[in-house]
Amino acid sequence: QVQLVESGGGLVQAGDSLRLSCTASGRTFSSYAMGWFRQAPGKEREFVAAISRSGSLTFYADSVKGRFTISRDNAKNTVYLQMNSLKPEDTAVYYCAADYDRTIIPRRGTSDYDSWGQGTQVTVSS
C-alpha cells in the first residue's frame, strides 16, 4: 500500500499559477503510474492528468490541456501538477492517486486507481 500526501493548494486569482505536489511513501514509487483528479462541490470526481511510471507518457483532460503539466521525480517520490492560466472553473479539491496496475499507458478512470491522497483545495477567484 502506498501513502500519498498532497500540498500546494490555495486561493489565487484567475490567470495565476499554482504547483501541486504529491509525495508518496510505502512502495517503490517508480513501479506505479500516477494521476491527478479533482472534485468540485456537487460534482463527481473527474480526471485531470496522468503520467506513466517512467514519466515518458502523459495524458490530460481536454479542459486543462495546454494549461496544466503533470511531471514526476522518481528520485524524490513526488508527482507534480503545474497549473497555469487558472480559471474559476478550476476550483475544486485536487487529489493525487496511484495506479498499481503495470500497464504502459496511464489510465483515466477513478476506479483504475488504488490509493488516494487526502486532497488539497484550489480556489480560483474571478
N, C-alpha and C positions, 0 to 999 in steps of 0.2 A: 504494500500500500504506500502511496506517496502522499505527502502533506504539502499543500500549496498555500502560500500567503501572498496576497496582492497588496500593492501600495501605489501611491502616486495620484490617487483621485483628488478632486477638489472642485471649487467653484471658480469658473472662468467666464469670460465674455465671448460672445460669438466672434469667430475669427482667430481666437487664441489657440495655443497648443498645449498639450499635456503628454507626458510619457508615463504609462503604467508599467509597473514591474511585477513579476510573479516569480517568487523563489520557491524551489522545490526541495524536499528532503525525503529520505526514506527508500528510494530506489535509484538505480542508475539513470540519471536524467536523460542521457542520450539514447536510451532504449525506448522512448515513447514520444509520439507526436504530441503537440500542444495546440490548444485552441483558446481563443477569446470569444466570449459570448456576452450579451447584455440583456437586461430586463428593465423595461420602463414600467412605471406604475400602471396597473390594469392590463398589461400586455404579457404575452408569452415570452419566455426566454428565446433569444434569437442569435444565430451565428453571426460573428463579426469577422474573424480571421483565423487561419490555421497554418501551422508550419510543420514540415516533416522533421523526422528525428535528426537529420543532419543539418537542417536549415536550408537545404537546396530548393525545396518546393514550398511555395506559399499560395494561399487562396484567400479571397476576400469576398464579403458580401458586396453586391452592387452599390449599396448605399454608402459604403465607405471607400470604395476603390478610388485610388488616386489621392486620397487624403490621409489614410491610415497605413502604417507599415508595421508588420509583425517581424520580429527577429528573435534570435536566441543566442545565448552564450553558454555552451555546454560546460565550459570550464568553471563557470560561476553558478551553474544550475538555475539559470534565470531566463525567462522569456519576457520580451518587452512588447508594448504596443505604443508606438509613436502616433499621436493623433494631432493632425494639423487642420487648420481651417474649420474648427469646431462649429457646429450648428446647434441651435436649441433642441432640435430633434435627436441629437446625440445624447441628451440627458438620460441617464439610466444607471443602474448598478452594473458594473462590469465584473465578470467572473473569468478566471482562467481555469482551464481543465486539462487533464492528461488522458490520453488515449493509449491504453496498454497494448492494443492490437498492433501487430508488427506489419501493418500494411505500409506500402511505399507512399501511396497518395494520402495526404491528410483528409480526414473526413469532416463533415459539416453538421451532422445531426447531434442534438443534445444527448440522445440515447447511446451514441457511439463512445462517449467519454466516461471514464471510470472514476476519476477523482476530481473534486471541485474545491476551489478556494472559497473563502467566506464572502468575497465580493468587496469592491471599493466603489464609492459613489462618485459619479461625474455629473456635475450640474453646469449647464451652459446657459447663461442669461443672454437675452436679446438686447 
